[in-house]
Amino acid sequence: MNLDALVIVLTAGLLATACGVLGSFLVLRRQALMSDAVSHAVLPGIVLVFLLTGSRAALPTVLGATLVGVACVLGFEALRRTGLVRADAAIALTFPALFSLGVIGVSKFASGAHLDLDTAIYGEITFAPLRTLAVAGLDVPRSLLVTGLAAVLTLLLVVVVLWRPLQASTLDPQFGEIAGLRGQLAQRVLLVASTAVAVVAFDSVGAILVVAFFVVPAAAAHLLATRLATMLILAVAVGWASAVTGHWAAVHYDTSISGTIGLATVVCFVLARLLAPRRGLLWRAWRRQVGADRFTARWYDV
């Protein structure tokens, strides 16, 4: 594996670490599509930055998109807490409004600037080794720094700072509130952190991998694990395995790296759905067959 390939795999693996940890809580809370919603809702922030600065530079654009993404998440949370709609409906009501506002802004104020999500924020992991920053006299891939920082901060936030409140509010919200663990505050911090990781990663690796890593590894780990800590570890492991195998397959078959890594996560989920102990389809079929054989044996014994 050459240096460029190593950078791509490490970038994808570090992103899988951050998304796998956060995505596990989102999947358990039935908010898995939050990352996809944010990818549409950030367009007004991009338009606003362009109107204020007249520039499509990466850093201001990402900051503006992050702010609007956080506003989207807070609006979703406020709507969900009213109890009038469920969490999935609250997501579906919040992000189309912001995305529509962004579309109006593009058509009204920035129609001649070719300003859209593809040109303004969506990145591509294939170019990760080419975009570098000078650090201590060395040219370091920017995407590697961004995803590495996101992974470290996510682990510190979830595992060190918010582990007990998140665990309680996710598995037993009523107990979390009675015990005074500030589950609602932990929920908001989780959503804001997920938004920040998603928006920053869009510019670094592209939207396909962000959405895939937030949802699919966590869903596969949910089939395999019975404990929350084990689920987080398995979600990260599935993400890293998908990064390695997906990159190998993309190079071998000369296809899109992002798309192939995303497809590799789905393959991992399918394998988990088939083979997972107690929840896998083949496991259940085997248990039913064993049960039928034992019943038949007892019947003939009589």
C-alpha positions in Angstrom: 0.0 0.0 0.0 1.5 3.3 -1.1 1.4 6.5 0.9 -1.6 8.0 -0.8 -3.6 4.8 -0.3 -2.6 4.8 3.4 -3.8 8.4 3.8 -7.1 7.5 2.2 -7.7 4.5 4.4 -6.6 6.3 7.6 -8.9 9.2 6.8 -11.8 6.9 6.2 -11.0 4.9 9.3 -10.8 7.9 11.6 -14.0 9.3 10.2 -15.6 5.8 10.8 -14.4 6.1 14.4 -16.1 9.4 15.0 -19.3 8.5 13.1 -19.5 5.0 14.6 -19.5 6.3 18.1 -22.0 9.1 17.6 -24.1 7.0 15.1 -24.6 4.3 17.6 -26.5 6.6 19.9 -28.4 8.1 16.9 -29.5 4.6 15.8 -30.6 3.7 19.3 -32.5 7.0 19.5 -34.1 6.4 16.1 -32.4 9.6 14.7 -30.1 7.9 12.2 -31.0 10.1 9.3 -29.9 13.3 11.1 -26.6 13.3 9.1 -28.5 13.1 5.8 -30.9 15.9 7.0 -28.0 18.1 7.9 -26.4 17.6 4.4 -29.5 19.3 2.9 -30.2 21.8 5.7 -26.8 23.5 5.6 -27.4 25.3 2.2 -28.7 28.5 3.8 -25.5 28.9 5.7 -23.4 28.5 2.5 -25.6 31.2 0.9 -25.3 33.5 3.9 -21.5 33.2 4.0 -21.4 34.0 0.2 -23.6 37.1 0.6 -21.5 38.4 3.6 -18.0 37.7 2.2 -18.5 37.2 -1.5 -16.3 34.2 -1.2 -16.7 30.4 -1.4 -13.5 29.7 0.6 -13.6 26.4 2.4 -13.2 27.6 6.0 -15.9 30.3 6.1 -18.2 28.0 4.1 -17.8 25.2 6.6 -18.3 27.5 9.5 -21.5 29.0 8.1 -22.8 25.5 7.2 -22.0 24.3 10.7 -23.9 27.1 12.3 -27.0 26.5 10.2 -26.7 22.7 10.8 -26.7 23.4 14.6 -29.7 25.6 14.1 -31.4 22.8 12.2 -30.7 20.3 15.0 -31.9 22.7 17.8 -35.1 23.3 15.8 -35.6 19.6 15.4 -35.1 19.0 19.1 -37.5 21.8 20.0 -40.1 20.4 17.7 -39.7 16.9 19.0 -40.0 18.0 22.6 -43.4 19.5 22.0 -44.7 15.9 21.6 -46.8 16.9 18.6 -44.7 14.8 16.2 -42.3 11.9 16.5 -38.6 12.2 16.1 -38.5 11.0 12.5 -41.3 13.4 11.5 -39.5 16.3 13.3 -36.4 15.7 11.2 -38.5 15.5 8.0 -40.2 18.8 8.9 -37.1 20.7 9.8 -34.6 20.1 7.1 -36.8 20.6 4.0 -37.7 24.1 5.3 -34.0 25.1 5.6 -33.1 23.4 2.4 -35.9 25.3 0.6 -34.7 28.5 2.1 -31.3 27.8 0.8 -32.6 27.0 -2.7 -34.5 30.4 -2.7 -31.3 32.1 -1.6 -29.2 30.6 -4.4 -31.8 31.4 -7.1 -32.4 35.0 -5.8 -28.9 36.1 -4.7 -26.3 33.7 -6.1 -27.6 32.3 -9.3 -24.6 33.4 -11.3 -22.0 32.1 -8.8 -22.5 28.4 -9.4 -23.1 28.1 -5.7 -24.5 24.7 -4.7 -23.7 21.9 -2.3 -21.6 20.0 -4.8 -19.2 22.9 -5.5 -19.3 24.6 -2.1 -19.0 21.8 0.5 -19.1 18.2 -0.7 -15.6 16.8 -0.9 -14.1 13.6 -2.3 -11.9 11.3 -0.3 -9.9 10.4 -3.5 -8.3 13.9 -3.3 -7.5 13.6 0.4 -3.7 13.1 -0.1 -3.5 16.2 -2.4 -4.9 18.8 -0.1 -2.2 19.5 2.5 -1.4 21.9 5.3 2.1 22.9 6.5 2.6 21.5 10.1 6.0 21.9 11.7 7.5 22.1 8.2 5.8 19.0 6.9 2.9 18.9 4.4 0.2 16.9 6.2 -3.1 16.0 4.5 -5.8 18.3 5.7 -8.5 15.6 5.7 -6.3 13.4 7.9 -5.9 16.2 10.4 -9.7 17.0 10.4 -10.9 13.5 10.8 -8.2 12.7 13.3 -9.2 15.7 15.5 -12.9 14.8 15.1 -12.2 11.2 16.2 -10.2 12.2 19.3 -12.7 14.9 20.4 -15.6 12.6 19.8 -14.1 9.8 22.0 -13.3 12.3 24.7 -16.8 13.8 24.6 -18.7 10.6 24.6 -16.5 8.2 26.5 -15.0 10.6 29.1 -17.4 13.5 29.6 -20.9 12.3 28.7 -20.8 8.5 29.0 -23.2 8.1 31.9 -25.8 10.7 30.9 -25.8 9.5 27.3 -26.1 5.8 28.3 -28.9 6.5 30.7 -30.9 8.9 28.5 -30.5 6.5 25.5 -31.4 3.2 27.2 -33.7 4.5 30.0 -34.6 8.2 29.6 -36.9 8.3 32.6 -34.3 6.8 34.9 -31.7 9.3 33.6 -33.9 12.3 34.4 -34.8 10.9 37.9 -31.2 10.3 38.6 -30.3 13.9 37.7 -28.0 12.9 34.9 -29.1 15.8 32.6 -30.1 13.5 29.8 -31.8 16.3 27.8 -28.6 18.4 27.9 -26.6 15.3 26.8 -29.0 14.8 24.0 -28.5 18.3 22.7 -24.7 18.0 22.9 -24.8 14.7 21.1 -26.8 16.2 18.2 -24.6 19.3 18.0 -21.5 17.2 18.0 -23.0 14.9 15.3 -23.8 18.0 13.2 -20.3 19.5 13.5 -18.6 16.2 12.6 -20.9 15.7 9.6 -20.4 19.2 8.2 -16.6 19.2 8.7 -16.4 15.7 7.2 -18.5 16.7 4.1 -15.7 19.0 3.0 -13.0 16.5 3.8 -14.3 13.2 2.4 -17.7 13.7 0.8 -21.3 13.2 1.8 -21.6 9.6 0.8 -19.1 8.3 3.4 -20.5 10.6 6.1 -24.0 9.3 5.8 -22.8 5.7 5.4 -20.5 5.8 8.4 -23.1 7.4 10.6 -25.8 4.8 9.9 -24.7 1.5 8.5 -21.9 0.4 10.9 -24.0 1.3 13.9 -26.9 -0.6 12.5 -24.7 -3.7 11.9 -23.2 -3.4 15.4 -26.8 -3.2 16.9 -27.5 -6.7 15.5 -24.3 -8.1 16.9 -24.1 -6.5 20.4 -26.1 -6.7 23.6 -24.2 -4.0 25.5 -23.8 -0.4 24.6 -20.0 -0.4 25.0 -19.7 -3.4 22.8 -21.9 -1.8 20.2 -19.7 1.2 20.0 -16.6 -0.9 19.6 -18.2 -3.1 16.9 -19.5 0.0 15.0 -15.9 1.4 14.8 -14.5 -2.0 13.8 -17.1 -2.4 11.0 -16.2 1.1 9.8 -12.4 0.3 9.7 -13.0 -3.0 8.0 -15.2 -1.3 5.4 -12.5 1.3 4.8 -9.8 -1.3 4.2 -11.8 -3.7 2.1 -13.7 -0.9 0.2 -10.5 0.8 -0.8 -8.9 -2.5 -1.9 -12.0 -3.3 -4.0 -12.1 0.3 -5.5 -8.5 0.1 -6.6 -8.9 -3.5 -7.9 -12.0 -2.8 -9.9 -11.2 0.8 -10.8 -14.3 2.3 -9.3 -15.2 5.2 -7.0 -13.5 4.9 -3.6 -16.2 6.6 -1.6 -18.9 4.6 -3.3 -17.1 1.3 -2.8 -16.4 2.0 0.8 -20.0 2.9 1.4 -21.1 -0.3 -0.4 -18.6 -2.3 1.8 -20.5 -1.0 4.9 -23.7 -2.3 3.5 -22.1 -5.7 2.8 -21.0 -5.8 6.5 -24.6 -5.1 7.5 -26.0 -7.8 5.3 -23.5 -10.3 6.8 -24.5 -9.2 10.3 -28.2 -9.6 9.4 -27.5 -13.1 8.2 -25.0 -14.4 10.8 -25.6 -12.4 14.0 -26.1 -14.6 17.1 -29.8 -14.6 18.2 -30.8 -11.9 15.6 -29.4 -13.2 12.4 -31.7 -14.8 9.8 -29.5 -17.9 9.4 -29.1 -18.2 13.2 -32.9 -18.1 13.7 -33.5 -20.6 10.9 -31.0 -22.9 12.5 -32.6 -22.6 15.9 -36.0 -23.3 14.5 -34.7 -26.4 12.7 -32.9 -27.6 15.9 -36.2 -27.0 17.9 -38.2 -28.9 15.3 -35.7 -31.8 15.3 -35.8 -32.1 19.1 -39.6 -32.0 19.1 -39.7 -34.8 16.4 -37.3 -36.9 18.4 -39.4 -36.5 21.6 -42.6 -37.4 19.7 -41.1 -40.6 18.3 -39.7 -41.5 21.7 -43.2 -41.4 23.1 
